[in-house]
């Protein structure tokens, strides 16, 4: 089949290192492996070290008209020092993508569109209607709610209406958790068109390892017990709690080491707490690494962690959980959302 994949979120560069970027590449790769022909449309292919997607990538920037209007608007006083300029960018880009993608897709003639849901992202549903083809919408988060709570939302009514339009207009919604299934129903989706498809791991890349770990040797942790976390360090992940727990269990004299792998808004806060507490010898937080190298780091881990703040909205399907499982690692996880559905306490993991 011929598939057009739309990823319209500026925060998800196709060649980036964050989990969402990896997810886009892995989805495209899996579809290509099954013999489908794909084209990926995005505002930003990215300039990272990550491998290129297994299909043709078309970067569609702003058209001159919407871009010029946006540049004028974001200089207005009302757009300074708030979220409004970014919200307007997303609104205008959705219009620009529709205009640019329609002739390209008319020539490509896809059998269906596959879109990764993005805030204010109405391009997919409009293009599907214009082309007369189905739209499959992948939903990974309650983006309107998440944006409002975590970063602020200056166009909430427009965002909510766009979400209802997209959820109601998609021919099939693929959501990653049961919580998101309920959310989609409550926000305009036809219940008969929703399928829960949890995230997964690349079983070829994430395999059990035996033998000495180069990461352990490099860190001088050959004989230590190592606890590990991999993922985006966002406030609801509760990574700072791991450092606080280490301090309660002896600090630099604790009988284990802590490996915190990943980037995100909490990384510098975590590093600062490590520095001010004198934990540099027992905690290592290197930031983001290429996805292909993550198994090398996980091979150094004795016990893998899936922490969350107890107040976190449990919509997620944590890729880290499936990658840990694929490598055969013992897991300690917060009893929240999908972790409780996947893991059996004291059998396939330890839930708290």
Secondary structure, 3 states (H helix, E strand, C coil): CEEEEEECCCCCCCCCCCHHHHHHHHHHHHHHHCCCEEEEEECCCCCCCCCCCCCEEEECCCCHHHHHHHHHHCCCHHHCCCCHHHHHHHHHHHHHHHHHHHHHHHHHCCCEEEEECCCCCCHHHHHHHHHCCEEEEEECCCHHHHHHHHCCCCCHHHHHHHHHHHHHHCCEEEECCHHHHHHHHHCCCCHHHEEECCCCCCCCCCCCCCCCCHHHHHHCCCCCCEEEEECCCCHHHCHHHHHHHHHHCCHHHCCCEEEEECCCCCHHHHHHHHHHCCCCCCEEEEECCCHHHHHHHHCCCCEEEECCCCCCCCCCCCHHHHHHHHCCCEEEECCCCHHHHHCCECCCEEEC
